[in-house]
Amino acid sequence: MDIKILPHDEATERVVINTLTQEPYNWYEVNQLIHEDCFYNPLYRRIFNIIRECHEKGNSYDQASIFEELKKPAKAWI
């Protein structure tokens, strides 16, 4: 059985996450175009979900608060 890896670009994923952490006001535009399944790298997917949850709850975030969330066990996405 051949396993095919879908095209991905970790540098682009990193740019998206960096933009969202440095300029949170971009969330509303990014959220219309990108969803968690767009991220190949599990770490970037998890960070994206942390940012999404913050916006859904109306909470602000920064790199330090994201790092604190990353220390917690990941939620099971069932």
Stockholm file with secondary structure:
# STOCKHOLM 1.0

chainA/1-78         MDIKILPHDEATERVVINTLTQEPYNWYEVNQLIHEDCFYNPLYRRIFNIIRECHEKGNSYDQASIFEELKKPAKAWI
#=GR chainA/1-78 SS CCCCCCCCCHHHHHHHHHHHHHCGGGHHHHHHHCCGGGCCSHHHHHHHHHHHHHHHHTCCCCHHHHHHHHHSCCCCCC
#=GC SS_cons        CCCCCCCCCHHHHHHHHHHHHHCGGGHHHHHHHCCGGGCCSHHHHHHHHHHHHHHHHTCCCCHHHHHHHHHSCCCCCC
//
